[in-house]
Amino acid sequence: MKDLKCGMSACVRNKAYSCVAKTIRVSGRTDCKTYTPSEEKRRSLMEAGEDFATRNYSVDTEVKCDAKCVFNRDRVCYANGITVMSGKSADALCFTFIKD
């Protein structure tokens, strides 16, 4: 999946709102289990400038998923793209989720 947008800018795998991980795992509760906060990004005010740059950092990311979603086939996501954003509890959640 090349269109994997992520609003979790403090994640170590986030480059200009694109996920650069080769594989991510989405749990049955739709949270991204691959999300790993970067303390360096959280402290750096200069990081925000890079996040607003118009670059394409997308890689062909495999999305393994345990959620009961219309895009889930044999625990692999087949959506054209997904968006991961912060939920109410500040967890990284898949916002593309559509209940099966």
Backbone hydrogen bonds in HBPLUS format (Angstrom, degrees):
<---DONOR---> <-ACCEPTOR-->    atom                        ^
c    i                          cat <-CA-CA->   ^        H-A-AA   ^      H-
h    n   atom  resd res      DA  || num        DHA   H-A  angle D-A-AA Bond
n    s   type  num  typ     dist DA aas  dist angle  dist       angle   num
A0061-THR N   A0001-MET O   3.04 MM  60  5.07 150.0  2.13 137.8 130.1     1
A0082-ILE N   A0003-ASP O   2.95 MM  79  6.52 137.2  2.14 148.9 162.1     2
A0019-CYS N   A0004-LEU O   3.21 MM  15  5.95 160.3  2.25 165.5 165.9     3
A0005-LYS N   A0082-ILE O   2.95 MM  77  6.32 147.3  2.05 166.5 164.6     4
A0084-VAL N   A0005-LYS O   2.82 MM  79  6.26 156.9  1.88 149.4 156.5     5
A0006-CYS N   A0017-TYR O   2.98 MM  11  4.98 164.6  2.00 120.5 125.0     6
A0007-GLY N   A0084-VAL O   2.70 MM  77  6.08 167.4  1.71 166.2 169.6     7
A0011-CYS N   A0008-MET O   3.00 MM   3  5.75 159.6  2.04 130.0 131.0     8
A0038-SER N   A0010-ALA O   2.61 MM  28  5.52 152.6  1.68 169.2 171.4     9
A0014-ASN N   A0011-CYS O   3.23 MM   3  5.35 169.3  2.24 112.4 113.6    10
A0012-VAL N   A0036-THR O   2.89 MM  24  5.94 158.3  1.94 168.8 170.9    11
A0020-VAL N   A0013-ARG O   2.87 MM   7  5.37 160.1  1.91 156.1 162.8    12
A0015-LYS N   A0018-SER O   2.85 MM   3  5.23 168.9  1.87 156.1 159.1    13
A0018-SER N   A0015-LYS O   2.98 MM   3  5.23 145.8  2.10 108.4 118.9    14
A0062-GLU N   A0022-LYS O   2.82 MM  40  6.20 165.0  1.85 146.2 144.5    15
A0024-ILE N   A0062-GLU O   2.89 MM  38  6.39 154.8  1.95 163.7 170.9    16
A0064-LYS N   A0024-ILE O   2.89 MM  40  6.15 165.2  1.91 169.4 164.3    17
A0033-LYS N   A0025-ARG O   2.77 MM   8  5.42 153.6  1.84 160.3 168.2    18
A0026-VAL N   A0064-LYS O   2.74 MM  38  6.16 158.9  1.79 157.7 165.3    19
A0066-ASP N   A0026-VAL O   2.85 MM  40  6.20 152.3  1.93 153.2 162.2    20
A0027-SER N   A0031-ASP O   2.94 MM   4  5.46 167.3  1.96 153.0 152.7    21
A0030-THR N   A0027-SER O   2.96 MM   3  5.06 157.1  2.02 113.1 115.8    22
A0094-CYS N   A0030-THR O   2.77 MM  64  5.45 164.2  1.79 166.7 172.3    23
A0032-CYS N   A0092-ALA O   2.63 MM  60  5.32 158.9  1.67 147.3 154.9    24
A0042-ARG N   A0038-SER O   3.11 MM   4  6.40 155.3  2.18 148.7 155.8    25
A0043-ARG N   A0039-GLU O   3.11 MM   4  6.30 146.7  2.23 144.6 152.0    26
A0044-SER N   A0040-GLU O   3.08 MM   4  6.14 141.3  2.24 143.8 154.1    27
A0049-GLY N   A0046-MET O   3.25 MM   3  5.79 137.9  2.44 112.1 120.5    28
A0050-GLU N   A0047-GLU O   3.11 MM   3  5.48 124.2  2.44 107.6 120.2    29
A0051-ASP N   A0047-GLU O   3.25 MM   4  6.60 150.1  2.34 148.2 156.9    30
A0051-ASP N   A0048-ALA O   3.10 MM   3  5.03 118.4  2.49  93.6 109.1    31
A0053-ALA N   A0050-GLU O   3.21 MM   3  5.33 158.6  2.26 105.1 111.6    32
A0061-THR N   A0059-VAL O   2.96 MM   2  5.63 117.4  2.37 112.4  95.3    33
A0077-CYS N   A0063-VAL O   2.86 MM  14  5.45 169.2  1.87 163.3 164.9    34
A0065-CYS N   A0075-ARG O   2.98 MM  10  4.85 153.6  2.05 106.9 115.1    35
A0069-CYS N   A0067-ALA O   3.03 MM   2  5.52 121.1  2.39 107.3  91.0    36
A0100-ASP N   A0068-LYS O   3.07 MM  32  5.54 159.7  2.11 125.5 124.1    37
A0072-ASN N   A0069-CYS O   3.11 MM   3  5.34 164.8  2.14 111.8 116.5    38
A0070-VAL N   A0098-ILE O   2.96 MM  28  5.93 151.6  2.04 159.4 168.7    39
A0078-TYR N   A0071-PHE O   2.79 MM   7  5.14 156.7  1.85 143.1 151.0    40
A0073-ARG N   A0076-VAL O   2.94 MM   3  5.37 171.3  1.94 152.4 153.8    41
A0076-VAL N   A0073-ARG O   3.16 MM   3  5.37 140.6  2.32 104.7 115.3    42
A0095-PHE N   A0083-THR O   2.76 MM  12  5.52 161.0  1.80 164.7 171.3    43
A0085-MET N   A0093-LEU O   2.92 MM   8  5.45 154.9  1.99 155.3 156.2    44
A0093-LEU N   A0085-MET O   2.72 MM   8  5.45 171.5  1.73 170.5 167.4    45
A0087-GLY N   A0091-ASP O   2.92 MM   4  5.49 152.7  2.00 151.5 160.4    46
A0090-ALA N   A0087-GLY O   3.06 MM   3  5.07 161.6  2.09 111.7 113.9    47
